Amino acid sequence: MNFLPKMAVKNLFRYGRRTIITASAIAFGIMCFILMDSLLKGLDEDSQRNLIWYETGSAGFFNPEYWEDKEMLPLDRPVENSEALVSELRSRNIDAVSRIDFSGDMIIYKDPYPEDGNLQVKLTGIDVDHDSDVFKLKDNVARGRYLEAGEDGVLMGQWLAKDLGAEVGYPLTIVTRTMDGYFQTLDLEIVGILESDNPIVNRYGMYVPLDTVRYALDMDEYATAVYISLPRGERETEMLADLAPLAEENGLDLLDWRILGADYVELAEAKRSGSSSILFLVFLIAAVGISNTILMSVFERIRELGMMRAMGMKNKSIRSLFMMEAAVIGFFGSLGGVILGALVNLYLVTKGIDYSEMMESGDMGYRISAIAYGTWDPATFITAFFIGTVMAVVVAWVPTRRALKLDIPVCLRYN
């Protein structure tokens, strides 16, 4: 009963070099699959986190008419009594803060800038004292300082500042329109440069104290949105459902981060489909490598196979012998791939890959600006291990079946 397993083990050692090459091919394919899956999932997780931390919060209250034309940043469709709504949310132990998004024409002049110019920009009025309850800007001032309430200061993203040749202390002028449509000019001074994990902040970010914006734009206690921070997961869904009546009472729409960041979410879903294709291709390449090495190992042994049949060994026993050998190679190859994948993934999770130059020069759609980290997903390791083992058996079955159809004399004369 133990004859076939013992013979399979002896064959593996007898053809030790080929066994090592085949197992190494499986290990390399499994490792590549694990690393690619880790990197793509890590990019997705970090992008979602940075989207919430720097752009959308967990959700936001909006005037329904504002959201219809959100790309135009209309100021005449605000959240009225926004501070009363913020107070109500805080009384429910929910972190909340008002913001005003508006557009303007930024004008800069040669000296101190390298040259004269103007640029259409989006600015955001932030509550200096409470914005950090929901967003993470305050922790990302790389040069200069954070904003102070009531000042004519502005925080600027580092990539935008670099493109303009701007430094802390440089002046700039914003020409915009008030809530009633009148032209207004804001003379501001750059007080800090932001370096965040979100490329949108670095490339486009300009932030001004909320009270300064309200005074300049005649918006009193109005805001274009009230953002909230909620715990992630099932609790987030429950709390959003609890807040829906409050939004309805105030005639507002409550939109979660998936809707507020719909451009990224749609892009991420498209990339996820593309990522699945990439993973499939990685696995297909690995499968081709594995099948080639096992195919060669089977055909190299056709004369041996003919000898076994000539000595009376049944086809079923020969097929079982080859399947056992393939299963053992697949097992140890997959195990090696999982171990190698875990070791390299440890570096990917802790150190990551620096994409800062690529992110600064182009927009990949992901919300990361520098380091792309991997992530741990035990399901991927388990899946890769079982698929690697099963695939080795499957790809060995086909050439073995073909070889068994050859006549014994043909097998014995096979070169």
Salt bridges, closest charged atoms under 4 A:
ASP37 OD2 - LYS41 NZ 3.25
ASP44 OD2 - ARG272 NH2 2.74
ASP46 OD1 - ARG49 NH1 3.54
GLU55 OE2 - ARG367 NE 2.59
ASP69 OD2 - ARG77 NH1 2.59
ASP76 OD1 - ARG77 NE 3.33
GLU83 OE2 - ARG214 NH2 2.86
GLU88 OE2 - ARG92 NE 3.04
ASP131 OD1 - ARG99 NE 3.00
ASP133 OD2 - HIS130 ND1 3.36
GLU148 OE2 - ARG145 NH1 3.98
GLU151 OE1 - ARG145 NH2 2.83
GLU167 OE1 - ARG143 NH2 3.49
GLU236 OE1 - ARG258 NH2 3.34
GLU238 OE1 - ARG235 NH1 3.47
ASP256 OD2 - ARG258 NH1 3.23
ASP263 OD2 - ARG367 NH2 3.58
GLU300 OE1 - ARG18 NH1 2.78
GLU304 OE2 - ARG14 NH2 3.07
GLU304 OE2 - ARG301 NH2 3.27
GLU325 OE1 - ARG301 NH1 2.40
GLU360 OE2 - LYS162 NZ 2.99
ASP377 OD2 - LYS41 NZ 2.33
